[in-house]
Amino acid sequence: MPPKSSHFYAHSIPETDKQAWQTLDDHLQCVAEMAATRADRFGMTDAGYTAGLYMI
């Protein structure tokens, strides 16, 4: 997994409290898990996870 970058954000709304913003780490983890699930149906779970983690 890439190094932690908790001061970077994937989704934010200026009018909301910073605590509600999605960190880049959380976003990439969620994308990786979704990509792995979708890639599993053709036997490429690990490749899907890696691609999602780096948003390839």
Helices and strands as residue ranges (DSSP letters): E 9-11, G 18-20, E 22-23, H 24-40, H 45-53
